[in-house]
Amino acid sequence: MAKVYTPSQVARRMGVSTTTLRRYEEQGLLPDVPRGGGNHRCYESVHLQAFITIRWLLKGYEIPLAYDVMRKIKGGETTDALWLVNGQLHIAQEEKRRVEDIIRMVRHTAFDRYRNVKLTDGMSIGQVAELAGVNASAIRHWEKEGLIVSARDPDNGYRIFTIAELRKILVISSLRKTIYYIENLKDLLNEIEGHRYSTVDQSFQYALQRLNGKLEAQFHAIAELMKYIGLVRSNEA
């Protein structure tokens, strides 16, 4: 006979509230939950593993992706779910490469080329946005916050950016999600302008450590995900 768990038992094991468990169920992340006497929920092993998988996915991935993966598995789209996760691993690899590129760039005094693109002191906001992998709106916001400055093209009034400002934009875009808030970034950019690189190096090394930790969480989530898929398939057999 399959083991059955009450919501309270699962909540204690997961370290969350029963309200959280119900929210996951209401979001369509679980297989259908059978009901016992008094219409109480009766979680089975597949549901317990689903909860474990959700929690690990949330540690390694953004909420929308974690939810999408679980919904696809519930809907029988297991292969699509796995491709979603695989795509995120590729993104993590690219982010690591990007951080490593910018670590080298910060110390490179002759910074006139980035990823095989020749740089100038008259780049448009579209050009620097593409190089940094961000939206132009983000660059305008950072300028408003005083992190970067732009000149204006005398012919059309559009923003133009120097190589020095692109360097700042690349640093901001690499660290903003990892460890830094606006005020911290102002101090860090001042360190770069003053050619004081010890703090900058520490910041990027910490960013790499955070990426490494995220990668471990992603692989742990994948391991739990495969256990969950195995249980789902066993129940369907």
Sequence and secondary structure as in RCSB ss.txt:
>XXXX:A:sequence
MAKVYTPSQVARRMGVSTTTLRRYEEQGLLPDVPRGGGNHRCYESVHLQAFITIRWLLKGYEIPLAYDVMRKIKG
GETTDALWLVNGQLHIAQEEKRRVEDIIRMVRHTAFDRYRNVKLTDGMSIGQVAELAGVNASAIRHWEKEGLIVS
ARDPDNGYRIFTIAELRKILVISSLRKTIYYIENLKDLLNEIEGHRYSTVDQSFQYALQRLNGKLEAQFHAIAEL
MKYIGLVRSNEA
>XXXX:A:secstr
    B HHHHHHHHTS HHHHHHHHHTT S    B GGG B B HHHHHHHHHHHHHHHHS HHHHHHHHHHHHT
T HHHHHHHHHHHHHHHHHHHHHHHHHHHHHH S   EETTEE  S EEHHHHHHHHTS HHHHHHHHHTTS   
EE TTT  EEE HHHHHHHHHHHHHTTTT  HHHHHHHHHHHHTT  HHHHHHHHHHHHHHHHHHHHHHHHHHHH
HHHHHHHHHHH 
